Amino acid sequence: MARADVIPSPRLAYEYWLVTYRRNWKGSLFTIFLSPILFLAAMGLGLGSLVDAEAGARQGLGGLDYLDFLAPGLLAGNAMMLAVNESTYPVMGGFKWYRTYLAMAASPLRDRDILLGHFWFMASRVALASVVFLGVMAVFGAVSSPLALLAPLAATLCGMAFATPTTAFVATRTQADNFSTFTRFVIMPMFLFSGIFYPVSQLPVVLEQIAWITPVWHGVRLCRALSTGGGLGWDLAGHAVYLVALILLGWRAAAHTFARKLYE
């Protein structure tokens, strides 16, 4: 029987995910550190030395060294990948394999409390990874502005702009068979063609225009401007508003599909 003295709150669901994460945080922290180190060493320094040696390369990169151009883009891209990982199999597991959501639904928690608590945890995971990534960037000398302290927030917005609609999608699935297809043909093209590794102006016009509507492009623009201290203005405020709008739209869609899945 539900306890009358328990006040429904997303905090209760959030605390569950924190307790669960406490069991495996060491392994995930190793991955969080290793990913930026490998990417920045191999591509930022290795490939970057070749790019910087080319005449006119800096002009094409807005006057930046390749490492300075690449690192904030990878910060946003890493947030996207982590958010998608956190909103696919764990969400499916909450419904199908571990039935975590069903157990929570048997408590005083409402469906929106369960969903919002999990979203808080996803945002916390992305924020933690982004702070660590920024620290690695600083060690590599890829931070040139104090505004870079806000870059993890921008990366978290980017990640959650993927997490909320992905959760809405996963809540409509009964099997995880198509998650790899989703990652391979939707997420990876965004990772490769949204301005992380080179300016989208280098793409054909049609692909460039498609890149403009992807959340990760807006996240990359925000992170790069904050990290380098260049290009700040109303256009970047527009990128932030775009990401927040996607998060809210994803939340509304997820609230609908999540509740329907939970009580079907």
C-alpha positions as CSV (number, residue, x, y, z in Angstrom):
1,M,0.0,0.0,0.0
2,A,1.3,3.4,-0.9
3,R,2.5,5.4,2.1
4,A,0.5,8.6,2.7
5,D,3.5,10.5,4.1
6,V,5.6,10.1,0.9
7,I,5.3,13.2,-1.2
8,P,5.6,12.4,-5.0
9,S,8.7,14.1,-6.3
10,P,11.2,13.6,-9.3
11,R,13.9,13.8,-6.6
12,L,13.0,10.3,-5.4
13,A,13.4,8.8,-8.9
14,Y,16.6,10.8,-9.3
15,E,18.1,9.4,-6.1
16,Y,17.4,5.9,-7.3
17,W,19.5,6.5,-10.5
18,L,22.2,8.1,-8.4
19,V,22.4,5.1,-6.1
20,T,22.5,2.8,-9.1
21,Y,25.3,4.8,-10.6
22,R,27.3,4.7,-7.4
23,R,27.9,1.0,-8.1
24,N,29.7,1.5,-11.4
25,W,30.9,5.1,-11.5
26,K,34.6,4.1,-11.5
27,G,34.4,2.3,-14.8
28,S,32.4,5.0,-16.4
29,L,34.8,7.7,-15.2
30,F,37.7,5.9,-16.8
31,T,35.8,6.0,-20.1
32,I,34.9,9.7,-19.6
33,F,38.6,10.5,-19.2
34,L,39.9,8.2,-21.9
35,S,37.6,9.3,-24.7
36,P,38.7,13.0,-24.8
37,I,42.3,12.1,-24.3
38,L,42.4,9.7,-27.2
39,F,40.4,12.0,-29.5
40,L,42.4,15.2,-28.7
41,A,45.7,13.4,-28.9
42,A,45.1,11.5,-32.2
43,M,43.1,14.1,-34.1
44,G,43.7,17.4,-32.3
45,L,47.5,17.0,-32.1
46,G,48.2,14.3,-34.7
47,L,46.0,15.2,-37.5
48,G,45.9,18.8,-36.3
49,S,49.7,19.2,-37.0
50,L,49.1,18.3,-40.6
51,V,46.1,20.6,-41.0
52,D,47.9,23.6,-39.4
53,A,50.8,23.0,-41.7
54,E,48.6,23.7,-44.8
55,A,48.7,27.2,-46.1
56,G,45.4,29.0,-45.4
57,A,44.1,26.3,-43.0
58,R,43.6,28.7,-40.1
59,Q,41.7,31.1,-42.3
60,G,39.2,28.3,-43.2
61,L,38.9,27.5,-39.5
62,G,38.1,31.1,-38.4
63,G,41.7,31.8,-37.5
64,L,41.9,28.9,-35.0
65,D,44.4,26.1,-34.7
66,Y,42.9,22.8,-35.5
67,L,43.0,21.7,-31.9
68,D,41.2,24.8,-30.8
69,F,38.6,24.3,-33.5
70,L,38.1,20.5,-32.9
71,A,38.1,20.3,-29.1
72,P,34.8,22.2,-28.4
73,G,33.1,20.4,-31.3
74,L,34.1,17.1,-29.8
75,L,32.7,18.4,-26.4
76,A,29.3,18.8,-27.9
77,G,29.5,15.6,-30.0
78,N,30.5,13.6,-26.9
79,A,27.5,15.0,-25.0
80,M,25.3,14.0,-27.8
81,M,26.6,10.4,-27.9
82,L,26.4,10.0,-24.2
83,A,22.9,11.3,-24.0
84,V,21.7,9.0,-26.7
85,N,23.3,6.0,-24.9
86,E,21.6,7.0,-21.7
87,S,18.2,7.4,-23.3
88,T,18.1,4.2,-25.4
89,Y,19.0,0.9,-23.6
90,P,18.5,2.2,-20.0
91,V,15.0,3.5,-20.9
92,M,14.1,0.2,-22.6
93,G,15.4,-1.6,-19.6
94,G,13.2,0.4,-17.3
95,F,10.2,-0.9,-19.2
96,K,11.1,-4.3,-20.4
97,W,14.2,-6.0,-18.8
98,Y,14.5,-4.6,-15.2
99,R,11.0,-3.1,-15.0
100,T,12.3,-0.3,-12.9
101,Y,9.7,2.1,-14.1
102,L,6.9,-0.3,-13.3
103,A,8.2,-0.7,-9.7
104,M,8.3,3.1,-9.4
105,A,4.8,3.4,-10.8
106,A,3.6,1.1,-8.0
107,S,4.8,3.7,-5.5
108,P,3.3,7.2,-4.9
109,L,5.5,8.5,-7.8
110,R,3.6,9.8,-10.8
111,D,4.7,9.0,-14.3
112,R,6.0,12.6,-14.8
113,D,8.0,12.2,-11.6
114,I,9.6,9.0,-12.8
115,L,10.4,10.5,-16.2
116,L,11.7,13.8,-14.9
117,G,13.8,12.1,-12.3
118,H,15.5,10.0,-15.0
119,F,16.0,13.1,-17.2
120,W,17.7,14.8,-14.3
121,F,20.1,11.9,-14.0
122,M,20.8,11.9,-17.8
123,A,21.5,15.7,-17.5
124,S,23.8,15.0,-14.6
125,R,25.7,12.3,-16.4
126,V,26.2,14.6,-19.5
127,A,27.2,17.5,-17.3
128,L,29.8,15.5,-15.4
129,A,31.3,14.1,-18.6
130,S,31.4,17.6,-20.1
131,V,33.2,19.1,-17.1
132,V,35.8,16.3,-17.3
133,F,36.1,16.8,-21.1
134,L,36.6,20.6,-20.5
135,G,39.3,19.7,-18.0
136,V,41.1,17.6,-20.5
137,M,40.8,20.3,-23.1
138,A,42.5,22.7,-20.6
139,V,45.3,20.3,-20.1
140,F,45.8,20.1,-23.9
141,G,45.8,23.9,-24.1
142,A,42.5,24.0,-26.1
143,V,40.8,26.6,-23.9
144,S,41.4,30.3,-24.5
145,S,38.6,32.1,-22.8
146,P,37.2,32.1,-19.3
147,L,33.7,31.8,-20.8
148,A,34.7,28.1,-21.5
149,L,33.4,27.5,-17.9
150,L,30.0,27.7,-19.5
151,A,30.7,25.3,-22.2
152,P,29.7,22.2,-20.2
153,L,26.3,23.8,-19.7
154,A,26.0,24.3,-23.5
155,A,27.1,20.7,-24.1
156,T,24.4,19.5,-21.6
157,L,21.8,21.5,-23.5
158,C,23.0,19.8,-26.6
159,G,22.9,16.3,-25.0
160,M,19.4,16.8,-23.6
161,A,18.1,18.1,-26.9
162,F,18.8,14.5,-28.0
163,A,17.9,12.7,-24.8
164,T,14.3,13.9,-24.5
165,P,13.1,13.0,-28.1
166,T,15.1,9.8,-28.0
167,T,13.3,8.8,-24.9
168,A,10.0,9.6,-26.5
169,F,11.0,7.3,-29.4
170,V,12.2,4.5,-27.2
171,A,9.0,4.5,-25.2
172,T,7.1,3.5,-28.4
173,R,9.4,0.5,-29.1
174,T,8.9,-3.1,-27.8
175,Q,12.4,-4.4,-28.9
176,A,15.9,-2.9,-29.0
177,D,16.7,-4.3,-32.4
178,N,16.7,-1.0,-34.2
179,F,18.7,1.0,-31.7
180,S,22.0,0.2,-33.5
181,T,20.4,1.2,-36.8
182,F,19.2,4.5,-35.2
183,T,22.8,5.2,-34.0
184,R,24.4,4.2,-37.3
185,F,22.2,6.1,-39.7
186,V,21.0,9.0,-37.7
187,I,23.4,9.8,-34.8
188,M,26.7,9.0,-36.6
189,P,26.0,11.1,-39.7
190,M,25.2,14.0,-37.3
191,F,28.5,13.4,-35.5
192,L,30.4,13.4,-38.8
193,F,28.7,16.2,-40.7
194,S,27.6,18.8,-38.2
195,G,30.8,21.0,-38.0
196,I,32.7,19.1,-35.4
197,F,35.7,18.2,-37.6
198,Y,35.4,20.9,-40.3
199,P,33.2,23.9,-41.1
200,V,29.8,22.8,-42.6
201,S,30.4,25.4,-45.3
202,Q,32.7,22.8,-46.8
203,L,29.7,20.5,-47.4
204,P,27.4,20.6,-50.5
205,V,24.7,23.3,-50.0
206,V,21.9,20.7,-49.3
207,L,23.9,18.9,-46.6
208,E,25.0,22.3,-45.1
209,Q,21.3,23.3,-44.8
210,I,20.4,20.0,-43.2
211,A,23.3,20.4,-40.7
212,W,21.8,23.8,-39.6
213,I,18.7,22.1,-38.2
214,T,20.6,19.4,-36.3
215,P,20.8,20.0,-32.5
216,V,24.5,19.1,-32.5
217,W,25.4,21.9,-34.9
218,H,23.9,24.4,-32.6
219,G,25.7,22.8,-29.6
220,V,29.0,22.9,-31.5
221,R,28.5,26.6,-32.3
222,L,27.8,27.4,-28.7
223,C,30.7,25.3,-27.2
224,R,33.2,26.7,-29.8
225,A,32.2,30.3,-29.2
226,L,32.4,29.9,-25.4
227,S,35.7,28.0,-25.5
228,T,37.5,30.4,-27.8
229,G,35.7,33.6,-26.7
230,G,34.9,34.5,-30.3
231,G,31.6,35.1,-32.2
232,L,29.5,35.8,-29.1
233,G,26.2,37.6,-29.9
234,W,22.5,37.2,-30.5
235,D,23.1,34.4,-32.9
236,L,24.5,32.2,-30.2
237,A,21.6,33.1,-27.9
238,G,19.5,31.8,-30.8
239,H,21.4,28.5,-30.7
240,A,20.6,28.2,-27.0
241,V,17.0,29.0,-27.5
242,Y,16.8,26.4,-30.3
243,L,18.2,23.7,-28.0
244,V,15.9,24.6,-25.1
245,A,12.9,24.5,-27.5
246,L,13.9,21.0,-28.7
247,I,14.3,19.9,-25.1
248,L,10.8,21.1,-24.2
249,L,9.3,19.6,-27.3
250,G,11.0,16.3,-26.6
251,W,9.8,16.4,-23.0
252,R,6.2,16.9,-24.1
253,A,6.5,14.0,-26.6
254,A,8.2,11.8,-24.0
255,A,5.6,12.6,-21.3
256,H,2.9,11.3,-23.7
257,T,4.6,8.2,-25.0
258,F,6.1,7.3,-21.6
259,A,2.8,7.5,-19.8
260,R,1.1,5.4,-22.5
261,K,3.8,2.8,-22.3
262,L,3.8,2.7,-18.6
263,Y,0.1,2.0,-18.2
264,E,-0.6,0.0,-21.3
